[in-house]
Amino acid sequence: MYRPFAFPARSLVLAVTVTSFLPACGGGGTAATTDSASATASDSTASAGPTTVAGLPAPASSAAAVDSSASSILQPIVLPAVTHATTDQTVAAAAAAVPTDAAGSRALEVSYLNSVVPPELMDYSHLEVAATTDLESMSDGSGPFLGLRTYHGQPLVNSGVRAEVSVDYPYVQGQTLRYSWRFGILNGFTSDSPSNRWWMFGDWHDQPDPNLGQTWATYVPHSPSVGLGYGQIKGQDYLALLYGAPNPTTVGLIPFSRGVWHTMVAEITWSQGANGHVALYLDGSKTPVQQATGANMYNNYQHYLKLGTYRQPDILGDTWVYVRDVKIQTLS
């Protein structure tokens, strides 16, 4: 059978019941009647899944404005001559080719990470993926990029259906960091509309504080304090900004286009207090497309970035998310 590819030695069980594209339900279970999208997050197990509500109206004030010219000015996603086709035989062959020793496994992992992170971030970076057949290192006229795949029935990694790049970049509480990357999906990408069960394209997660002697063996992680959920409403794809600790909620939606590379910039002031802040900028926007203020740390230790695709296990379809040009800068 398959052998999991390299990923951090963590017993990571996430419970992101993000209903980012569904009307909020109150304590009595009645759906909200507003036309803005909202979300709930829970610390229950990931297998529990969110409660879904039918008949979602189109978002209004919660969604950033759609730039109708975006698709004409953004770089198209151009794939080399690959089919992403896999069979039981190719999966088995790929698994057999993964080195069993730590040095060889890390070398293979780095060979994929070279497509998405620069050398200065390599020591902080890892992959969380079931098999090398769920990765594709590619290149176009602008340089390398990485394809990350999730599909129904995929073997679980750290208790989830995921294919993600993680970057555990160091900082201390009170600092402001700028994270940037480019991402895209193709025109044939299969959404989970209209159910829109939770699906993350990026998030920041808490972890044990080694300064307190904490380890993954006993640490109980939480839903992301900052996250970007994915969904589709009436044919339009959106990212949803999820924010807050200890009770993350959906701030609003960000529309984006298929078939082109989008640039996301997230400037985050990390704090367990009211001075925490996030501002998101898409495709060179001069003002934030979404922002939020308040606590965004569960503990006093750095929260780590994850990019790619992580989704509710019952979602059907075989999908690829493409990521490139990850950068992180400490601003203050």
Secondary structure, DSSP 8 states (H G I E B T S, - for coil): --------S----------TTB--B-TT--B--SSS-B----SS-GGG-----S------TTB----TTHHHHS-B----S------HHHHHHHHHHS-SSHHHHHHHHHHHHTTTS-GGGGGGEEEEES-GGGEEEEEETTEEEEEEEEETT---BTTBEEEEEEE-----TT-EEEEEEEEE--TT----TTT---EEEEEEE----GGGT--TTT----S-SEEEEEEEETTEEEEEEEE-SSS-EEEEEEEE-SSB-EEEEEEEE--SSTT-EEEEEETT-SS-SEEEES---SSSS--EEEEEEEE-TT--SEEEEEEEEEEEEE--
